[in-house]
Amino acid sequence: MISSDDAASVHEIKQKGALGLAFLGDAVYELLVRDYIITHSNAHPSQLHRDAVSYVCANAQQKALESITSVLTEDELAAVKRAKNSSKMSIPKNSEPKDYRAATGLEALFGYLYLAGQGDRISELFEIIISSSDSNKDAE
């Protein structure tokens, strides 16, 4: 993670494109998911991949965003909304546009927080997401 000493200012981050933040946030989120899965599983690598996909697909990320929206700050919500409303987004055929836009918003949020050096906030939000996701999986 970027230390708070190396963190970009909110103004500098807001100058970045929303989809650029999502590009970075996708990697941050994927790493968190992989770390979580490998820490909590002894599964075969092919199962690890399936498990990871179940957390990072557009539908799962849309649900993840729903689980944290109520605790987001104004700046965090603004980062999400900028990405969700980006007009240059190309939506894959296998995704619902609503889910894909929400997933992009979640990824932009994680990119924003990463550049801001807010590792603790990333961990806090990810814990909420995992708790929500795990309780939903237990209910199935």
For each residue, the residues with C-beta under 8 A, 3 or more apart:
1: 114 117 119 122
2: 6 7 114 115 117 119
3: 6 7 117
4: 7 117 118
5: 117
6: 2 3 117
7: 2 3 4 115 116 117 118
8: 12 13 115 116 117
9: 12 13
10: 13 14 75 116
11: 14 15
12: 8 9 15 16 115
13: 8 9 10 16 21 79 112 115 116
14: 10 11
15: 11 12
16: 12 13 20 21 111 115
17: 20 21
18: 21 22 79 82 83 85 86 104 108
19: 22 23 83 86 88 89 104 108
20: 16 17 23 24 111
21: 13 16 17 18 24 25 79 83 107 108 111 112 115
22: 18 19 25 26 83 104 105 107 108 111
23: 19 20 26 27 107 111
24: 20 21 27 28 110 111 114 115
25: 21 22 28 29 106 107 108 109 110 111 112 113 114
26: 22 23 29 30 107 110 111
27: 23 24 30 31
28: 24 25 31 32 110 111 113 114 122
29: 25 26 32 33 56 61 106 107 110 126
30: 26 27 33 34 52 56
31: 27 28 34 35
32: 28 29 35 36 110 122 126
33: 29 30 36 37 52 55 56
34: 30 31 37 38 48 52
35: 31 32 38 39
36: 32 33 39 40 55 126 130
37: 33 34 40 41 43 48 51 52 55
38: 34 35 41 48
39: 35 36
40: 36 37
41: 37 38 47 48 51
42:
43: 37 47 48 51
44: 47 48
45: 48 49
46: 49 50
47: 41 43 44 50 51
48: 34 37 38 41 43 44 45 51 52
49: 45 46 52 53
50: 46 47 53 54
51: 37 41 43 47 48 54 55
52: 30 33 34 37 48 49 55 56
53: 49 50 56 57
54: 50 51 57 60
55: 33 36 37 51 52 60 61 64 133
56: 29 30 33 52 53 60 61
57: 53 54 60 61 103
58: 61 62 92 95 96 99 100 102 103
59: 62 63 95 96 99
60: 54 55 56 57 63 64 133
61: 29 55 56 57 58 64 65 99 102 103 106 107
62: 58 59 65 66 98 99 102 103 106
63: 59 60 66 67 132 133 136
64: 55 60 61 67 68 106 129 132 133
65: 61 62 68 69 80 102 103 105 106 109
66: 62 63 69 102
67: 63 64 128 129 132 133
68: 64 65 71 72 125 128 129
69: 65 66 72 77 80
70:
71: 68 125 128
72: 68 69 76 77 80 109
73: 76 77
74: 77 78
75: 10 78 79 112
76: 72 73 79 80 109 112 113
77: 69 72 73 74 80 81
78: 74 75 81 82
79: 13 18 21 75 76 82 83 105 108 109 111 112
80: 65 69 72 76 77 83 84 105 106 108 109
81: 77 78 84 85 105
82: 18 78 79 85 86 108
83: 18 19 21 22 79 80 86 101 104 105 107 108 109
84: 80 81 101 102 104 105
85: 18 81 82 101
86: 18 19 82 83 89 104
87:
88: 19
89: 19 86 100 101 104
90:
91: 95 97 100 101
92: 58 95 100
93:
94:
95: 58 59 91 92 99 100 103
96: 58 59 99 100
97: 91 100 101
98: 62 101 102
99: 58 59 61 62 95 96 102 103
100: 58 89 91 92 95 96 97 103 104
101: 83 84 85 89 91 97 98 104 105
102: 58 61 62 65 66 84 98 99 105 106
103: 57 58 61 62 65 95 99 100 106 107
104: 18 19 22 83 84 86 89 100 101 107 108
105: 22 65 79 80 81 83 84 101 102 108 109
106: 25 29 61 62 64 65 80 102 103 109 110
107: 21 22 23 25 26 29 61 83 103 104 110 111
108: 18 19 21 22 25 79 80 82 83 104 105 111 112
109: 25 65 72 76 79 80 83 105 106 112 113 125
110: 24 25 26 28 29 32 106 107 113 114 122 125
111: 16 20 21 22 23 24 25 26 28 79 107 108 114 115
112: 13 21 25 75 76 79 108 109 115 116
113: 25 28 76 109 110 116 118 119 121 122 125
114: 1 2 24 25 28 110 111 117 118 119 122
115: 2 7 8 12 13 16 21 24 111 112
116: 7 8 10 13 112 113
117: 1 2 3 4 5 6 7 8 114
118: 4 7 113 114 121 122
119: 1 2 113 114 122 123
120: 123 124
121: 113 118 124 125
122: 1 28 32 110 113 114 118 119 125 126
123: 119 120 126 127
124: 120 121 127 128
125: 68 71 109 110 113 121 122 128 129
126: 29 32 36 122 123 129 130
127: 123 124 130 131
128: 67 68 71 124 125 131 132
129: 64 67 68 125 126 132 133
130: 36 126 127 133 134
131: 127 128 134 135
132: 63 64 67 128 129 135 136
133: 55 60 63 64 67 129 130 136 137
134: 130 131 137 138
135: 131 132 138 139
136: 63 132 133 139 140
137: 133 134 140
138: 134 135
139: 135 136
140: 136 137
